[in-house]
């Protein structure tokens, strides 16, 4: 569920991970770690976790 929410926000509302992290009062590293734990990595070229 977290993956879907994060990717939806990146696709529709936020220009990059830094802005998304600030919106949710989290660090980029924390978001990357949580999604990395389930096998996803941030790709800045497509602004999505893949």
C-alpha positions as CSV (number, residue, x, y, z in Angstrom):
1,X,0.0,0.0,0.0
2,X,2.9,2.4,0.8
3,X,4.3,1.8,-2.6
4,X,1.1,2.7,-4.3
5,X,0.6,5.9,-2.3
6,X,4.2,7.1,-2.7
7,X,4.2,6.5,-6.5
8,X,0.8,8.1,-6.9
9,X,2.0,11.2,-5.1
10,X,5.2,11.3,-7.1
11,X,3.2,10.9,-10.4
12,X,0.4,13.3,-9.6
13,X,1.5,15.9,-7.0
14,X,5.2,16.1,-6.3
15,X,8.1,16.8,-8.7
16,X,10.6,14.7,-6.8
17,X,11.3,12.6,-3.8
18,X,12.7,15.5,-1.8
19,X,9.4,17.4,-2.0
20,X,7.4,14.3,-1.2
21,X,9.5,13.6,1.9
22,X,9.1,17.2,3.1
23,X,5.3,17.0,2.7
24,X,5.2,13.9,4.9
25,X,7.9,15.1,7.4
26,X,10.1,12.3,6.5
27,X,13.6,12.1,5.1
28,X,14.3,10.8,1.6
29,X,16.5,8.1,3.2
30,X,13.6,6.9,5.4
31,X,11.3,6.5,2.4
32,X,14.0,4.8,0.4
33,X,14.8,2.4,3.3
34,X,11.1,1.4,3.8
35,X,10.5,0.7,0.1
36,X,14.0,-0.8,-0.3
37,X,13.1,-3.3,2.4
38,X,10.4,-4.7,0.0
39,X,12.6,-4.6,-3.0
40,X,11.9,-1.2,-4.6
41,X,14.4,1.5,-5.6
42,X,13.8,5.1,-6.4
43,X,14.5,6.0,-10.1
44,X,14.8,9.8,-10.4
45,X,14.5,9.6,-14.2
46,X,10.9,8.4,-14.0
47,X,10.3,9.9,-10.5
48,X,8.9,6.5,-9.3
49,X,9.9,3.5,-7.2
50,X,10.5,0.6,-9.4
